Amino acid sequence: MQVPIFQINVNAGRREADPEAVQKLADSISKVGLLNPITVDQEYTLIAGLHRLEAAKRLGWPEIECTVKNLDGLLAELAEIDENLIRRKLHYTDEGKQLTRRKEIYEVLHPETQQGRRNGQTSKNETVSFLEAKPFSVDTAEKIGTSRRAVEQKIQVAKNLTPKATKTVKEHDIGFKNALKLSRLPPEQQEDAASQLAAGEIHSVDEYCSAPAMAQEDVPPPAPQASEVCYLTIKDSVEDLKNPDKDRRRTPDTFLMTFSFFLQRFCQGIANYSTPEHEAIFPALTREQLRQIRAEIQSVHTILDGLFHKMEGCAQK
């Protein structure tokens, strides 16, 4: 249900939200929407989702989607999650989602296990069992029979993989190691690399390089010159530029290939803003925001138009 943000209470003494994490989450929510509602009790006191709540505030949302529960409901949900993790054979992406939710519930029930609440910082009136609660990853690893590292990695995959990349790894049975590496890439690269893995163009994310797509008739593009290789990091590109033995000769064909590839990637990036998740934001844009967007679009058009006229003028000489 949608609840006005001003009605949601955050108990004093709760750990503060990480500003950097809030900003990253706000950026993600602005692009794909709120994927998981926050959890509140029947008095609209926050149970889980502080960073999502703060991100919504930063985005200026007047209300936010909430799941209303009581602590008895949380215990029941925790038991259900444990049953699923232990007895059901889940895909690692689904298992990661279950583990993520388990972590939220566990830290609500055992707040002293959260970062900053251990090492003698619990209050004197807390019970012995409360004080002796194990860290989430330890408790979970013991219950489902795996390692702490495996628990943490599956949560990382569940949190960081985009919905489109998640769908691809599930449908094409991409292995966990590659999914973990995908989760460490920027969103637009995740989807590109996942597609290449699914098509068999690469066998590991380590091989991933944003090479130009095959033509529709499946004819391979011309092999790039050494100077046209794409790099995943600025460091790799700088090292290549420093190479004194590099062949720096360029041809019209290699120029056209790399420029076309740049435009293809640019158009793919623009297409990402036409998804339903983004279109849901369109009605909320103000006239001032639309004016700024229009100005940015016009500046890109002006730059590209100027570049083309420069090429055209030189070609006529």
C-alpha positions as CSV (number, residue, x, y, z in Angstrom):
1,M,0.0,0.0,0.0
2,Q,1.1,3.6,-0.6
3,V,1.8,5.5,2.6
4,P,2.6,9.2,2.9
5,I,6.3,9.5,3.8
6,F,5.6,12.1,6.5
7,Q,3.6,9.4,8.4
8,I,6.4,6.9,8.6
9,N,8.3,6.9,11.9
10,V,12.0,5.9,12.3
11,N,12.8,4.8,15.9
12,A,15.6,6.7,17.7
13,G,18.8,4.7,18.1
14,R,18.4,3.0,14.7
15,R,21.6,3.0,12.6
16,E,21.9,6.0,10.4
17,A,21.7,5.6,6.6
18,D,24.9,5.7,4.6
19,P,24.6,8.9,2.5
20,E,26.7,7.4,-0.4
21,A,24.5,4.3,-0.4
22,V,21.3,6.4,-0.3
23,Q,22.5,8.4,-3.4
24,K,23.3,5.2,-5.3
25,L,20.0,3.8,-4.4
26,A,18.2,7.0,-5.4
27,D,19.9,6.9,-8.8
28,S,18.8,3.3,-9.2
29,I,15.2,3.9,-8.1
30,S,15.0,6.9,-10.5
31,K,15.9,4.6,-13.4
32,V,14.0,1.4,-12.6
33,G,11.6,2.3,-9.8
34,L,11.3,0.9,-6.3
35,L,11.6,-2.9,-6.8
36,N,10.9,-3.8,-3.2
37,P,8.5,-2.0,-0.8
38,I,9.8,-0.9,2.6
39,T,8.3,-2.7,5.6
40,V,6.5,-0.9,8.5
41,D,4.4,-2.0,11.4
42,Q,0.7,-1.2,11.9
43,E,1.7,2.1,13.5
44,Y,3.7,3.0,10.3
45,T,7.0,2.6,12.3
46,L,9.8,1.5,9.9
47,I,10.9,-2.1,10.3
48,A,13.0,-2.6,7.2
49,G,14.1,-0.3,4.3
50,L,15.8,2.7,5.8
51,H,18.0,3.4,2.8
52,R,15.0,3.0,0.4
53,L,13.0,5.4,2.5
54,E,15.8,8.0,2.5
55,A,16.3,7.6,-1.2
56,A,12.6,8.2,-1.8
57,K,12.9,11.4,0.3
58,R,15.9,12.5,-1.7
59,L,13.9,12.0,-4.9
60,G,11.1,14.1,-3.4
61,W,8.4,11.4,-3.4
62,P,5.3,12.3,-1.3
63,E,4.5,8.7,-0.6
64,I,6.1,5.2,-0.9
65,E,5.0,1.6,-1.3
66,C,4.9,-0.2,2.1
67,T,4.3,-3.7,3.3
68,V,2.6,-3.5,6.7
69,K,3.6,-6.3,9.1
70,N,4.0,-7.0,12.8
71,L,6.9,-8.8,14.5
72,D,5.0,-12.0,14.7
73,G,4.6,-11.8,10.9
74,L,8.3,-11.3,10.5
75,L,9.1,-14.4,12.5
76,A,6.7,-16.4,10.4
77,E,8.3,-14.9,7.2
78,L,11.8,-15.8,8.5
79,A,10.7,-19.4,9.1
80,E,9.2,-19.6,5.6
81,I,12.4,-18.2,4.0
82,D,14.5,-20.7,5.9
83,E,12.3,-23.5,4.8
84,N,12.7,-22.4,1.1
85,L,16.5,-22.1,1.4
86,I,16.9,-25.5,3.1
87,R,14.3,-27.6,1.3
88,R,13.8,-26.1,-2.1
89,K,16.4,-26.1,-5.0
90,L,16.3,-22.4,-6.0
91,H,18.2,-20.7,-8.8
92,Y,21.0,-18.7,-7.3
93,T,19.3,-15.4,-8.3
94,D,16.1,-16.4,-6.4
95,E,18.2,-17.7,-3.5
96,G,20.0,-14.4,-3.4
97,K,16.6,-12.5,-3.2
98,Q,15.6,-14.8,-0.3
99,L,18.9,-14.2,1.5
100,T,18.5,-10.4,1.0
101,R,15.1,-10.5,2.6
102,R,16.3,-12.8,5.4
103,K,19.1,-10.3,6.2
104,E,16.6,-7.5,6.5
105,I,14.4,-9.5,8.8
106,Y,17.3,-10.8,10.9
107,E,18.7,-7.4,11.5
108,V,15.3,-6.1,12.6
109,L,14.9,-9.0,15.1
110,H,18.6,-8.7,16.1
111,P,19.6,-5.1,15.7
112,E,22.7,-5.5,17.8
113,T,24.2,-7.6,14.9
114,Q,24.1,-4.6,12.6
115,Q,27.3,-2.7,11.9
116,G,28.0,-0.2,14.7
117,R,25.8,-2.0,17.3
118,R,28.3,-4.7,18.4
119,N,31.5,-4.6,20.5
120,G,29.7,-3.7,23.8
121,Q,27.4,-1.2,22.3
122,T,24.2,-3.1,23.2
123,S,22.1,-1.8,26.1
124,K,22.3,-3.3,29.6
125,N,18.7,-4.3,29.7
126,E,18.9,-6.6,26.7
127,T,18.5,-10.3,27.3
128,V,21.5,-12.8,27.1
129,S,20.0,-14.5,24.0
130,F,19.8,-11.1,22.3
131,L,23.4,-10.2,23.2
132,E,24.6,-13.6,21.9
133,A,22.9,-13.4,18.5
134,K,25.3,-14.4,15.7
135,P,26.1,-12.1,12.8
136,F,23.7,-12.6,9.9
137,S,26.1,-14.3,7.6
138,V,27.2,-16.8,10.3
139,D,23.7,-17.7,11.4
140,T,22.5,-18.1,7.8
141,A,25.6,-20.1,6.6
142,E,25.1,-22.6,9.5
143,K,21.4,-23.0,8.9
144,I,21.6,-23.7,5.1
145,G,24.9,-25.5,5.2
146,T,27.1,-23.2,3.1
147,S,29.9,-20.7,3.7
148,R,29.6,-17.0,4.8
149,R,31.3,-16.0,1.6
150,A,28.7,-17.8,-0.5
151,V,25.9,-16.1,1.4
152,E,27.5,-12.7,0.9
153,Q,28.2,-13.3,-2.8
154,K,24.6,-14.5,-3.6
155,I,23.2,-11.3,-1.9
156,Q,25.6,-9.3,-4.0
157,V,24.3,-10.9,-7.2
158,A,20.7,-10.4,-6.2
159,K,21.2,-6.7,-5.3
160,N,23.4,-5.7,-8.2
161,L,22.2,-7.6,-11.3
162,T,19.8,-5.6,-13.3
163,P,16.3,-7.2,-14.0
164,K,17.2,-7.8,-17.7
165,A,20.6,-9.4,-16.8
166,T,19.0,-11.5,-14.2
167,K,16.4,-12.8,-16.7
168,T,19.2,-13.6,-19.2
169,V,21.3,-15.6,-16.7
170,K,18.3,-17.6,-15.7
171,E,16.9,-18.3,-19.1
172,H,20.3,-19.3,-20.5
173,D,21.7,-21.1,-17.4
174,I,24.7,-18.8,-17.0
175,G,26.9,-20.1,-14.2
176,F,27.2,-18.4,-10.8
177,K,30.8,-17.3,-11.2
178,N,30.0,-15.4,-14.4
179,A,26.9,-13.9,-12.8
180,L,29.0,-12.7,-9.9
181,K,31.4,-11.0,-12.3
182,L,28.4,-9.5,-14.2
183,S,27.1,-8.0,-11.0
184,R,30.3,-6.0,-10.6
185,L,29.9,-4.3,-14.0
186,P,27.9,-1.1,-14.7
187,P,24.3,-1.9,-15.6
188,E,24.6,-1.2,-19.3
189,Q,27.6,-3.5,-19.6
190,Q,25.9,-6.2,-17.5
191,E,23.2,-6.6,-20.1
192,D,25.6,-6.5,-23.0
193,A,28.0,-9.1,-21.5
194,A,25.1,-11.3,-20.5
195,S,23.8,-11.3,-24.0
196,Q,27.2,-12.3,-25.4
197,L,27.5,-15.1,-22.8
198,A,24.0,-16.3,-23.8
199,A,24.9,-16.3,-27.5
200,G,28.1,-18.1,-26.9
201,E,30.2,-15.2,-28.3
202,I,32.2,-15.3,-25.1
203,H,32.6,-18.0,-22.4
204,S,33.6,-15.8,-19.5
205,V,33.0,-12.3,-18.4
206,D,36.8,-12.0,-18.3
207,E,36.7,-12.2,-22.1
208,Y,34.1,-9.4,-22.3
209,C,35.0,-6.5,-24.5
210,S,32.3,-4.3,-26.1
211,A,33.0,-5.4,-29.7
212,P,30.8,-4.2,-32.5
213,A,27.7,-6.4,-33.1
214,M,27.5,-8.8,-36.0
215,A,25.7,-7.5,-39.1
216,Q,22.2,-8.8,-39.7
217,E,23.5,-11.2,-42.4
218,D,25.9,-12.6,-39.8
219,V,28.9,-11.5,-41.7
220,P,31.7,-10.7,-39.2
221,P,32.8,-7.1,-39.2
222,P,36.3,-6.2,-40.4
223,A,39.0,-7.1,-37.9
224,P,39.9,-3.9,-36.0
225,Q,43.4,-2.6,-36.2
226,A,45.5,-2.8,-33.0
227,S,44.7,0.9,-32.4
228,E,40.9,0.2,-32.5
229,V,40.7,-2.4,-29.7
230,C,38.1,-1.5,-27.0
231,Y,39.1,-1.4,-23.4
232,L,37.1,-2.0,-20.3
233,T,39.0,0.4,-18.1
234,I,40.7,3.8,-18.5
235,K,43.9,2.3,-17.1
236,D,44.1,-0.3,-20.0
237,S,43.4,2.4,-22.5
238,V,46.2,4.6,-21.1
239,E,48.7,1.7,-21.1
240,D,47.8,1.2,-24.7
241,L,48.4,4.8,-25.6
242,K,51.8,4.7,-23.9
243,N,52.9,1.7,-26.0
244,P,55.8,3.0,-28.3
245,D,55.5,0.0,-30.7
246,K,51.8,0.5,-31.4
247,D,50.7,0.9,-35.1
248,R,48.9,4.2,-35.1
249,R,47.8,4.1,-38.7
250,R,44.0,4.5,-39.3
251,T,41.9,3.9,-42.4
252,P,38.5,5.2,-43.4
253,D,37.1,1.7,-42.8
254,T,38.4,1.5,-39.2
255,F,37.2,5.0,-38.6
256,L,33.7,4.2,-39.9
257,M,33.6,0.9,-37.9
258,T,34.5,2.6,-34.5
259,F,32.3,5.6,-35.1
260,S,29.3,3.4,-36.0
261,F,30.0,1.3,-32.9
262,F,30.0,4.4,-30.8
263,L,26.6,5.6,-32.2
264,Q,25.1,2.1,-31.7
265,R,26.1,2.1,-28.1
266,F,24.8,5.6,-27.7
267,C,21.4,4.7,-29.2
268,Q,21.3,1.6,-27.0
269,G,21.8,3.8,-23.9
270,I,19.0,6.1,-25.0
271,A,16.7,3.2,-25.6
272,N,17.1,2.2,-21.9
273,Y,15.2,5.4,-21.0
274,S,12.1,4.2,-23.0
275,T,11.4,1.3,-20.7
276,P,8.1,1.2,-18.6
277,E,10.1,1.9,-15.4
278,H,11.4,5.2,-16.8
279,E,8.1,6.1,-18.6
280,A,6.4,6.0,-15.2
281,I,8.5,9.0,-14.2
282,F,7.6,11.1,-17.2
283,P,4.3,12.5,-15.8
284,A,6.2,13.8,-12.7
285,L,8.8,15.8,-14.7
286,T,8.4,19.6,-14.2
287,R,8.6,22.1,-17.0
288,E,12.0,23.2,-15.8
289,Q,13.3,19.7,-15.8
290,L,11.9,19.2,-19.3
291,R,13.6,22.4,-20.4
292,Q,16.9,21.1,-19.0
293,I,16.5,17.8,-20.8
294,R,15.7,19.5,-24.1
295,A,18.8,21.7,-23.8
296,E,21.0,18.6,-23.2
297,I,19.5,16.9,-26.2
298,Q,20.0,20.0,-28.3
299,S,23.6,20.3,-27.3
300,V,24.3,16.7,-28.3
301,H,22.6,17.3,-31.7
302,T,24.7,20.5,-32.2
303,I,28.0,18.7,-31.4
304,L,27.2,15.7,-33.8
305,D,26.0,18.1,-36.5
306,G,29.1,20.2,-36.2
307,L,31.3,17.1,-36.4
308,F,29.5,15.8,-39.5
309,H,29.9,19.2,-41.3
310,K,33.6,19.2,-40.5
311,M,33.9,15.7,-42.0
312,E,31.9,16.8,-45.0
313,G,34.0,19.9,-45.5
314,C,37.2,18.0,-45.4
315,A,36.0,15.3,-47.7
316,Q,35.1,17.8,-50.4
317,K,38.7,19.2,-50.5
